Amino acid sequence: MAGYLTTHVLDTATGVPAAGMKIVLYRLEGEDRTKLAERVTNEDGRTDTPILPQDAFQTGEYELVFFAGDYLRAGSLDASEPLFLDQIPIRFGMSDTEAHYHVPLLLSPYGYSTYRGS
Protein backbone atom coordinates (compact mmCIF):
# COMPACT_ATOMS: atom_id res chain seq x y z
CA MET A 1 0.00 0.00 0.00
CA ALA A 2 1.37 3.43 -0.92
CA GLY A 3 1.58 6.24 1.60
CA TYR A 4 -0.83 9.16 1.81
CA LEU A 5 -1.37 12.39 3.76
CA THR A 6 -4.40 13.61 5.70
CA THR A 7 -5.08 16.52 8.04
CA HIS A 8 -7.67 17.59 10.60
CA VAL A 9 -8.26 21.02 12.15
CA LEU A 10 -9.85 21.51 15.56
CA ASP A 11 -10.80 24.91 16.96
CA THR A 12 -9.74 24.55 20.59
CA ALA A 13 -11.16 27.97 21.56
CA THR A 14 -14.71 26.95 20.67
CA GLY A 15 -14.34 23.18 21.06
CA VAL A 16 -15.52 22.32 17.56
CA PRO A 17 -13.99 21.13 14.28
CA ALA A 18 -12.77 24.01 12.10
CA ALA A 19 -15.15 23.78 9.13
CA GLY A 20 -14.53 25.85 6.00
CA MET A 21 -10.78 26.40 6.40
CA LYS A 22 -8.67 26.54 3.25
CA ILE A 23 -5.50 24.43 3.29
CA VAL A 24 -2.81 24.39 0.59
CA LEU A 25 -0.15 21.68 0.20
CA TYR A 26 3.27 22.39 -1.32
CA ARG A 27 6.18 20.09 -2.16
CA LEU A 28 9.55 21.60 -1.23
CA GLU A 29 12.71 20.94 -3.22
CA GLY A 30 15.54 23.19 -2.12
CA GLU A 31 14.28 26.74 -2.59
CA ASP A 32 11.49 25.60 -4.94
CA ARG A 33 7.92 25.32 -3.67
CA THR A 34 5.37 23.56 -5.90
CA LYS A 35 1.66 23.73 -5.16
CA LEU A 36 0.15 20.22 -5.19
CA ALA A 37 -3.32 20.60 -3.70
CA GLU A 38 -5.85 23.02 -2.27
CA ARG A 39 -8.72 21.82 -0.10
CA VAL A 40 -11.34 23.19 2.29
CA THR A 41 -12.23 21.44 5.52
CA ASN A 42 -15.67 19.88 5.89
CA GLU A 43 -17.98 20.03 8.94
CA ASP A 44 -15.72 17.54 10.73
CA GLY A 45 -12.63 19.74 10.19
CA ARG A 46 -11.18 17.24 7.70
CA THR A 47 -10.75 17.27 3.94
CA ASP A 48 -13.16 15.01 2.07
CA THR A 49 -10.25 13.14 0.47
CA PRO A 50 -6.59 12.80 1.45
CA ILE A 51 -4.75 16.03 0.74
CA LEU A 52 -2.05 13.87 -0.86
CA PRO A 53 -3.59 10.59 -2.09
CA GLN A 54 -1.76 7.32 -2.63
CA ASP A 55 -1.45 7.76 -6.40
CA ALA A 56 0.42 11.07 -5.96
CA PHE A 57 2.46 10.20 -2.85
CA GLN A 58 6.22 10.72 -2.83
CA THR A 59 8.63 10.93 0.05
CA GLY A 60 10.24 14.30 0.62
CA GLU A 61 9.70 17.64 2.29
CA TYR A 62 6.31 19.34 2.29
CA GLU A 63 4.50 22.38 3.63
CA LEU A 64 0.86 22.67 4.62
CA VAL A 65 -0.44 26.23 4.84
CA PHE A 66 -3.56 26.65 6.96
CA PHE A 67 -5.54 29.84 6.27
CA ALA A 68 -6.46 30.32 9.91
CA GLY A 69 -7.04 34.08 9.65
CA ASP A 70 -9.80 33.68 7.08
CA TYR A 71 -11.42 31.02 9.28
CA LEU A 72 -11.14 33.15 12.42
CA ARG A 73 -12.51 36.26 10.69
CA ALA A 74 -15.52 34.29 9.44
CA GLY A 75 -16.35 33.17 13.01
CA SER A 76 -17.34 35.21 16.00
CA LEU A 77 -13.83 36.46 16.67
CA ASP A 78 -13.80 40.05 17.90
CA ALA A 79 -10.17 41.05 17.40
CA SER A 80 -8.22 43.93 15.97
CA GLU A 81 -6.45 43.66 12.63
CA PRO A 82 -3.95 42.40 11.94
CA LEU A 83 -4.81 39.12 13.63
CA PHE A 84 -2.13 37.49 15.74
CA LEU A 85 -2.36 34.35 13.54
CA ASP A 86 -3.18 34.47 9.86
CA GLN A 87 -1.55 31.88 7.60
CA ILE A 88 0.08 29.01 9.48
CA PRO A 89 2.78 27.13 7.54
CA ILE A 90 3.84 23.72 8.82
CA ARG A 91 6.91 22.16 7.17
CA PHE A 92 7.52 18.44 7.61
CA GLY A 93 9.14 15.45 5.98
CA MET A 94 7.73 12.11 4.88
CA SER A 95 10.23 9.28 4.51
CA ASP A 96 8.16 6.07 4.64
CA THR A 97 6.69 5.13 1.24
CA GLU A 98 3.94 3.02 2.82
CA ALA A 99 2.90 5.16 5.81
CA HIS A 100 -0.25 7.13 6.49
CA TYR A 101 0.94 10.58 7.52
CA HIS A 102 -1.58 12.66 9.45
CA VAL A 103 -0.81 16.29 10.35
CA PRO A 104 -3.53 17.76 12.58
CA LEU A 105 -3.76 21.39 13.66
CA LEU A 106 -5.17 22.45 17.03
CA LEU A 107 -6.05 26.14 16.70
CA SER A 108 -7.07 29.10 18.83
CA PRO A 109 -6.84 32.82 17.97
CA TYR A 110 -3.53 33.16 19.83
CA GLY A 111 -1.83 29.80 19.47
CA TYR A 112 -1.68 26.46 17.72
CA SER A 113 -0.05 23.07 17.98
CA THR A 114 0.55 20.16 15.68
CA TYR A 115 1.99 16.67 15.83
CA ARG A 116 2.25 13.53 13.73
CA GLY A 117 -1.10 11.87 14.25
CA SER A 118 -2.38 8.47 13.31
Residue pairs with C-beta under 8 A, 6 or more apart in sequence:
1 54
1 98
2 54
2 55
2 57
2 97
2 98
3 54
3 57
3 59
3 94
3 96
3 97
3 98
3 99
3 100
3 101
4 50
4 52
4 53
4 54
4 57
4 100
4 101
5 25
5 50
5 51
5 52
5 57
5 62
5 94
5 100
5 101
5 102
5 103
6 46
6 47
6 50
6 51
6 100
6 101
6 102
6 103
7 23
7 46
7 47
7 51
7 64
7 102
7 103
7 104
7 105
8 17
8 44
8 45
8 46
8 102
8 104
8 105
8 117
9 17
9 18
9 21
9 23
9 41
9 45
9 46
9 66
9 71
9 104
9 105
9 107
10 16
10 17
10 18
10 45
10 104
10 105
10 106
10 107
11 17
11 18
11 45
11 71
11 75
11 107
11 108
12 106
12 107
12 108
13 107
13 108
13 109
14 75
16 45
17 41
17 43
17 44
17 45
17 46
18 41
18 45
18 71
18 105
18 107
19 41
19 42
19 43
19 44
19 45
20 40
20 41
20 71
20 74
21 40
21 41
21 45
21 66
21 67
21 68
21 70
21 71
22 38
22 39
22 40
22 66
22 67
22 70
22 71
23 38
23 39
23 40
23 41
23 47
23 51
23 64
23 65
23 66
23 67
24 35
24 37
24 38
24 64
24 65
24 67
25 35
25 36
25 37
25 38
25 39
25 51
25 52
25 62
25 63
25 64
25 65
26 33
26 34
26 35
26 36
26 62
26 63
26 64
26 65
27 33
27 34
27 36
27 58
27 60
27 61
27 62
28 60
28 61
28 62
28 63
28 91
29 60
29 61
33 63
36 52
36 56
37 51
37 52
39 47
39 48
39 49
39 51
40 47
41 47
42 48
51 64
52 62
57 94
57 97
59 93
59 94
59 95
59 96
59 97
60 93
60 94
61 91
61 92
61 93
62 91
62 92
62 93
62 94
63 89
63 90
63 91
63 92
64 89
64 90
64 92
64 103
65 87
65 88
65 89
65 90
66 87
66 88
66 89
66 90
66 105
66 107
67 86
67 87
68 85
68 86
68 87
68 88
68 105
68 107
68 112
69 83
69 85
69 86
69 87
71 107
72 79
72 83
72 85
72 109
73 83
77 83
77 109
79 109
83 109
84 109
84 110
85 107
85 109
85 110
85 111
85 112
88 105
88 107
88 112
90 103
90 105
90 114
92 101
92 103
92 116
94 101
100 118
101 116
102 116
102 117
102 118
103 114
103 116
103 117
104 114
104 115
104 117
105 112
105 113
105 114
106 112
106 113
106 114
